[in-house]
């Protein structure tokens, strides 16, 4: 495993162990002045396993990949690509309670 691709190989190993369709895992590695960007694509059925409950699995994977990058003196970021034909609902914008945009609550 070369120093340059150790982060990619590590990510591939972790993700393939988590998903039901390891043959659909693809990772693209790009290097620029900001550091290394790993773009992960998985089967749409496996997205839930990669994201995890409230994003906990994705956060953990990102932390581990950053640690591998630090060991190799590189800044590594992970981008999880949305699968084709995804039906993920659009997140609604949240406003603060004091923002004035919310209706008054009558209890």
N, C-alpha and C positions, 0 to 999 in steps of 0.2 A: 504494500500500500504506500503510494507516494505521499509526500507531505501535502501537495496541492490537492489531491483528491481524497484525503482521509476524511474530511468533513462530509463529502458527498457519499462515500462508502458507508460511513457510520450512519448517516440519515437513512440510506437505503436499507441497511440491516435492521434498524429499529422499525421502520414503517412496514417492511415486508413481514415482520414478525407479528404486527398488529392487525393487518387487514386480511380479508377473506379471499381477495383477488390479487395476490402478489405479482402476477404476470402483468397487471395493468399499471404498476407503479413506475412512473418516469420522473427523473430529477434532472433539471437543467441547471448548470453551474455557470454563473457569469461573474467576472471580476472587473471592477472599475475603481475609480479613485475613492469611492465610499467604502469599499471592501468587497466581500464575497456575497452574492445573492444566490440562494438555492431556491429554485421554483419547483414545488412538488405537485404532481398530478396523480390522482388515484381514481379508481372506479367510483362512480357516484354512490353506489351502495356502501362503500367503505368510508364515506366522509364523516359519518357519525362517530366511527371508531377513532378517526384521526383527531377530530375536534374534541370529543369527550364531553362529559357533563360540564356545562357552563364554560367550555373552552379549556378545561384543566389539562387534558392530554396534549393539546396543541401548545399550551404554555410550557409544559414540561419538556416537550420535544425541542422547542425553541431554546430553552435554557441549556439543555444538553449540547445542542449544536453550537451555541455560543461558547460553551466551555471548551469544546474541541478546537474551535477557532482560536481562542485565547492561548491554548497550548501551542498552536502553530503560529502565533503572533499575527492573527488576521481577525478582522471584524466580520463575523458571519451572521447573516439574517436569513430567515426562512419565510417564503411566501407560499401559502397554500392556495393553489389555483382552484377556482370554481369549476366543477365539471360541466360539460356540455349538457344542455337541457335541464339544468338544475331548477327545482321548483321552490327554492328557499324563499320564504316571505321577506319582503322588504321591511327592514327595521324602521319603526316609527321613531321620530325624533322626540326625545324626552325633554320636558321643560321643568324647571325647578318650581317648587310650591309657591315661592314668593315672586315668581315671574309674571303673574297677572294673566297668563294665558289659560290657566285652568279655571273651571267653574267653581264657584263656592260650594263647599260640601255642607249639606244639611244633615245632621245626625239626629 
